Amino acid sequence: MLLLDKTLLRLSKGLWGWILAIAAVHLLSLIFLTKFSQILGSYLGSVFAPVYDPQALMLAIRQAFLIALLALASKLIEGELKYRCAAAARTSMRSAIFRKILELDAGSIEKIGPVSSVTSSVDAVENMQVYVSEYLPSLIYSALAPVYLFFTVKKYSIAAALLLIAVSLVLLPLHNLFRFRIENLRKKYWHSVDDMTGYYLDSIRGIAVLKLFDRDKDHSAVLSEKAETLNQNINAFMKINFTSFLVTEGLMGIATALVVWIVLKQDLSLADALTLLMLAYGYFSAERELMSATHNALTAVSAAVKVKEIMDTDTSRPYNPDASSDPYESEGIRMEDVTFSYPGRTPVLKQASLYIPKGKMTALIGLSGSGKSTIGSLLMKFMDPQKGRIWIDGIDTASLKPEEVRHLITMVPQTVSIFTGTIRDNLKFASPSASEQEMKEVLREVRLNDFAENPDRQCGDSGRMLSGGQKQKIGIARALLSKAPYIILDEATSSVDPQSEKEIWETIEKLAESRTLIVISHRLASIRSAECIYVIENGVISEHGNHASLMQENGFYARLAKEQAALEKEAAE
């Protein structure tokens, strides 16, 4: 019954006022109910007394009625406190998890995954709040109630008091035997929750594809299997819970029966005997509540396993404000001997060195998985190189915090995220203080003249009212509005129609005249005008130069350019 989980206790910080208040009011309810039992026992004993005293009986009735009202009031207050505590716990836990998720950078977010983030902040919190609003107050109450009841019962029978407190002490280790069995199921249970939730979300996101290929029934069958697996895990929990309740309730029943035997053996008045029996019957109420709360808390502890993974993720970053400046003292971006590898994988970049001059367009090309997008992520300080240095305008990025780097360099990713709201709302993510004129200028610059005339146009849920090309253009407009000196365009036209692609590349060509662009692209025809093109093969920069010089080298770039040109010619025919 003793479940002290570090993650849950950390998330309970700031809620202990509610927890202690619930336990205190609950104990007050017990005092009132104990007093009610004593009054009721005395009243019933007096009814059968040889001398009938109407005034004493009326006084007892009035006292019992008053105590019952106080007990009811304390129960109502306890219920309100639990409600408010649960609400505060939900808010506090979700805020803590969300703050931690916001602290994570792109690499950590991808590692955790969106499904785990959703289940942790939604489903897990609903289970974990029970730990705060029910289990912890019950734990405190169950430690105090048997002691109070022991001294109350002791007034009537020391033997009964010793028996009851001894059984209450045995219940804890006995119940823990079942708890250990349940804990063995927790990882399996939450894995099945994650598995089913992830599959369900994939099904919703890909419903058009499932319908298109008539695979919705097959997908539904797999989802049913996953739901059945989850159901089996839940049933396993319930089975152990039922066995636990059967054994512990049986032990409590035997203890109560023994108290009846003690009453029969001792020379007690009728009033004392009735009071003792009522106290004995309610003696284990605290243990029953704790056991009930423990089974719910076990689910909370299981849920906390996934949350712990998020909360324990290291968000610290290498930071050396005294890092040396670029020995070349040049403007632009310089990478020197940078090596990087993702956990459990071979290095994606191997001693990569490059220079991106300011005011020019530089391109990074290579096959999928070659490491070009990783360079973009390192420049954005989404991740940190294991070896090597990166300088921006002569400043070592190790001496800058991530938010400082992102004032110098911004990115337009392959898939631009559009948030529910207006065009204006989405642009202001880049610059909350941007003026109306500035927003209209960047919209016109990316050829969204209609949006410039109406920046209050709604984008729809996740930008569903916009085309792929419009989303990418808004992404570029957002980057321009940030006024960062460097802009990375990571496959900015990979998911748009040919006409939008043409317009976007024309926009990029125009922007290259006045801004520093780092273009990551698989389409070589679009980056021919770049000042310098870096060719990346298996994490190594194998070639660099402008288009003409690379074609003369007749290396990987030239072969790739010729292959793409042949494919485009074939497609045109």
Buried (B, 14 or more C-beta within 10 A) or exposed (E): BEBEBEBBBEBBEEBEEBBEBBBBBBBBBBBBBBBBBBBBBBBBBBEEEEEEEEEBBEEBEEBBEBBBEBBEBBBEBBEEBBEBBBEBBBEBBBEBBEEBBEEBBBBBBEEBEEBBBBBBBEBBBBBBBBBBBBBBBBBBBBEBBBEBBBEBBBEBBEBBBEBBBEBBEEBBEBBBEBBEBBBEBBEBBBBBBBBBBBBBEBBEEBEEEBEEEEEBEEBEEEBEEBBEBBEEBBEBBEEBBEEBBEBBEEBBEEBBEBBBEBBEEBEBEBBBBBBBBBBBBBBBBBBBBBBBBBBBBBBBBBBBBBBBBBBEBEEEEEEEEEBEEBEEEBBBBBBBEBBBBEEEEEBBBBBBBBBBBBBBBBBBBBEEEBBBBBBBBBBBBBBBBEBBBBBBBBBBBBBBEBEEBBEBBBBBBBEBEBEEBBBBBBBBBBBEEBEEEBBBBBBBBBBBEEBBEEBEBBBEEEBEEBEBBBBBBBBBBBBBBBEBBBBBBBBBBBBBEEEBBBBBBEBBEEBBEEBBBBBBBBBBEBBBEBBBBBBBBBBBBBBBBBBEEBBEEEBBBBEBBEEBEEEEEEEEE
